Amino acid sequence: MKNKLFWIRALLVCWIIGIFALSMIPEPGKHFPLPDLATIFLVLHFIAFFVLFFLFYLSFSKKNVEVLWSSFLLCMLISFLKEWEQLFVAGRYFAVEDLFFDGIAALLAMGLTFVLDF
């Protein structure tokens, strides 16, 4: 079990690093053509934070309602820090709608986990 938790936590750290690395790309779409940026970013935000919730949830050794809410709040913290980081990247800005979509993805993952795991 400890070995499994180690790998889940290692994957969680890599996933978070990937989220922050991708959010530091200046002016996405400027250096390479992308069709519909709004739709692509919406889907990427959803996938990133849906998976992030599960990784946070699985990284806890206990599984209860407090862990569900803790995982959600940690997702929102990462989302906020990611948006704050973008204030310092050329062509990027703090987007409240991204926080909203990240939260929706985490809430859906939380609901799915609640239904399947409890």
C-alpha positions, 0 to 999 in steps of 0.5 A, spaced: 500 500 500 505 504 501 508 503 495 502 504 491 501 511 495 508 513 493 507 512 486 500 516 486 503 522 490 509 522 485 504 522 479 500 528 483 506 532 483 508 531 476 501 533 474 501 539 478 508 541 475 505 540 468 499 544 469 503 550 472 508 549 466 503 549 461 500 555 464 506 559 463 506 558 455 506 566 453 500 567 448 498 561 446 496 560 439 501 565 437 506 561 436 502 555 433 495 555 430 490 553 434 483 552 431 478 554 437 482 556 443 476 557 447 473 550 446 480 547 447 482 550 453 475 549 456 476 541 455 483 542 457 481 545 464 476 540 465 481 534 464 486 537 468 482 538 474 478 532 473 484 528 473 487 532 479 481 531 483 482 524 483 490 524 484 489 528 490 483 523 493 487 517 491 493 520 495 490 520 502 490 514 505 483 514 508 477 515 504 471 519 507 467 525 506 473 530 509 478 527 504 473 529 498 472 536 500 480 536 502 481 534 495 476 539 492 479 545 496 486 543 494 484 543 487 481 550 487 488 552 491 492 549 485 487 553 480 487 559 484 495 559 484 495 557 476 491 563 475 495 568 479 502 565 476 499 567 469 499 575 471 506 574 470 506 571 463 506 575 457 499 575 454 496 571 459 491 574 465 487 572 471 481 569 468 475 568 473 472 563 468 477 558 468 477 558 476 469 556 475 471 551 470 476 548 474 471 548 480 466 545 476 471 539 473 473 538 481 466 538 483 464 533 478 469 528 479 467 529 487 460 527 485 463 521 481 467 519 487 462 520 492 457 515 488 462 510 486 466 510 492 461 510 498 
